[in-house]
């Protein structure tokens, strides 16, 4: 999966050597280093080894679910009717605010376990369902603790600028000031977030409001990411690029100018087919534009209670291929190398190279395309996290 590899960089009769959790060799078995006497040998019996998978965009920590809203919409209810019945993000905010940190962990672990069971070794987890200082911090602490409950790398992202809480009484500017000047400094002080995100959309916040949050993040030394161009083109991709964002995510309505700006800044395009499928979108992300401008593309579940209750990165790859015509190579690099770049972890994980963590997935498959081709089938033989 190296950037300089031909395609996926397939190695027949290969071997991976790890010491102290780090890869020290990855390549042909014939090129094994010397001095391996006493090493533990694991014979994979001709199976395929890939980097451990990376889910680089999730909202994994929440309480309850919104299956009732799903049922209401199937029966013909409008989004306005669902909202009047107490649904929508307001429902998730109520659930997170009422739940204890321990309860959030208890409810989130089965979702994390589903990802781990498919060979995922790194997961990004966003806040954004608390929308006040106490609940946002609680969500991020719960996300951090998930990494101590399971052998997996957790990266946390502060998404205070996700939606407007009811108590803001419609005043988006005042709430953004609170996010940028009160919540974010406290989150940074307590080292609860690895990055800062926002939702730039007509139903959420304007580019100018998001820029205020990003200015605060930059002053605190935190990288940024952005939910951009999902429902309309407000120039979110260009805004993300202007701030050197790690990634811009969704991107169904991104223009060529946005794609060009992302290419210039090195911002990853994170494609989220689960939300596209679940809310029955019709405008597809401009995959061809990203190819033309050589924008790296990641794939992620966007696991969340309202618009993508998805906890399968394998199914996400199939969706990327089936719905958006992404190639096998694009799907596989999208959940490994490019997903690592979307989290700023490209020097640590995402490829099988000396010096990186020995995060591996070992598969009962005959060719890598099977990981994208199959639906509802998990061929994972074993998962290795940091050499174990």
Helices and strands as residue ranges (DSSP letters): E 14-19, E 22-28, G 29-31, E 48-51, E 53-55, H 67-74, H 79-84, H 89-98, H 101-116, E 120-126, H 133-149, E 153-161, G 166-168, H 172-178, I 179-183, H 184-189, E 195-200, H 207-219, E 223-228, H 236-242, E 247-250, H 256-265, E 268-271, H 273-278, H 287-292, E 297-299, H 313-324, H 328-334, H 337-342, E 360-363, H 370-373, E 380-384
